[in-house]
Amino acid sequence: MTGGAYQGTPADSLRVVLDRVFTAPEYEWQSVPNPFQVLRDLLARFQLWLSRLADLHPVAYYALVIALTAVLLGLLSHFAYLIWRALRPLERAAAPPAAPAPEVRDAAWHLREADRLARAGRWADALLHRFLAVVLELDARKLLTFHPSKTPAEYAREARLDASSGAALRDLVGALYRHVFGGAPCGAGDLARFSARATEVTERRATG
């Protein structure tokens, strides 16, 4: 019964149904555009133009080929140069010149510095360098041990000197604290007296 009903369906009715189905929007065929098609078309046109140019104007054709070849070689040479620049080993920077050896700041250096500061009128600063010259002279004679962290009073207590030289060194320390650290005025006469007492310290003998 079912088969008979199916066989009795007119062909035109099936065609109408199929046409309606395949004409629906979801069955609409659309071609996907090729993004490289434009380039292909341009390349094809260029090749066609070259062929026509070779047939009609052979001299111009060969001149164009030579020019394009020169441009291509120039681009390749430039790219090769850039790659070589990027990959070549870095050149070592020239070694800087050796710095001059620092001047040894011994007792003689501090004496010269004291004289220089005195000529400039910086009496208190000259006083300090004159004292350092005394300390370094005593250190060289193994009468005390110099260290930048020590105070002048520590040098006075540590120095192995006779009574007279020890008293002279304590006088130097007192003058140093008064003029350098205490801010008392200091002039040429103060420096001269300080230098005289410093000479007494360095010329006296150590205690037995």
PyMOL commands that set and color helices and strands:
alter all, ss='L'
color gray80, all
select helices_A, chain A and resi 2-7+11-22+25-27+37-56+58-87+107-119+123-140+152-158+163-181+188-203
alter helices_A, ss='H'
color red, helices_A
deselect
rebuild
show_as cartoon
